[in-house]
């Protein structure tokens, strides 16, 4: 009969046999696993770009009545080093960049420090700032007052026009960097008047503009008036004719030959009680004194309108041309056949003869003088005013629109009774 108690002993001997080798195998396996794990999740470096830089202790600058402008370094790049599994998921939002303005150097450079937002991340990565300096320009703060200008966009309804807009306040005080504030010419507020038939009242946020129309959006600019109250009057329009005349006289030997202008009518707007009495736009100050050549000018209609009356955009300006021509003189021969006797009395006969001179001298622009003839002058004598016997009559010749009569002539009229 076999002894069964020997079997467990054999099994135990097998388990514990070569125990050193078996333990070594386990340790080696663990080390291999650890090595593979380290190879797969090794330490790597990665660049993270454009982390916004936060400024702190800015009152170190502003308390000295100075303002700063960032010239470079408003964002920063960093190189982080750590385990691949951690680094691969990081971005700019996981870090905070700070520039302490109280540590500004004499070259206006401020050091930038970058830290991880998470303490856990901070412990497991190293951070290197690529360019750890924020550069600024310092300027004195300046305060100025600028006017408020109202700009309208769009077109009002047909037959209407906008009046002179009113902004309240019409002057605002702004503060900012001296170089920026000094370039500002005005504050503009914009109102849309598309299809409007009634006055518009609204509140607007101002935009600052240079004299050249460039908009300034510098964040350093501050002002008290956050909102500007604006009223834009809207009026019905009225169409009126334009009359243009000159003042002064051209140089000796020259005359005004023609006056042309466009438009010949303008549309105005205003309170009905004011514009009802305006029937025309009369312009009489185009100066031609001493001129020897044509005069061309553009007139601003608003200068000729009474207060409270406006002109539409399409009628805002009038282009005027004054034609100047050299004056010419012409002698026109007159015969008795060119003269009409009016008011002849019955029972009398009339005999005409020319006096010592039978010419009429006219002077004016060539185009007008060339058309003058003895017939076109329509010469006549009132016979009812003649006396019995010999009469010496000096012909009365009126000036024309574009010529003047320099000399006239005499006519002898003999009045006798008929037989």
Secondary structure by P-SEA (a helix, b strand, c coil): cccccaaaaaaaaaaacaaaaaaaaaaaaaaaaaaaaaaaacbbbbbbcccbbbbccccccccccbbbbbccccbbbbbbbcccccccccccccbbbbbcccccccccbbbbbbbbccaaaaacbbbbbcccbbbbbbbbbbbbbbbbbbbbccccccccccccccccccbbbbbccaaaaaaccbbbbbbbbccccccccbbbbbbbbcccccccccccccccccbbbbbbbbbbbbbbbbbbbcccccccccccccccccccbbbbbccccccccccbbbbcccccccccccccccccccccccccccccccccbbbbbbbbbbbbbbbbbbcccccccccccccbbbbbbbccccbbbbbccaaaaaaccccccccccccccccccbbbbcbbbbbcccccccccbbbbbbbbbcc
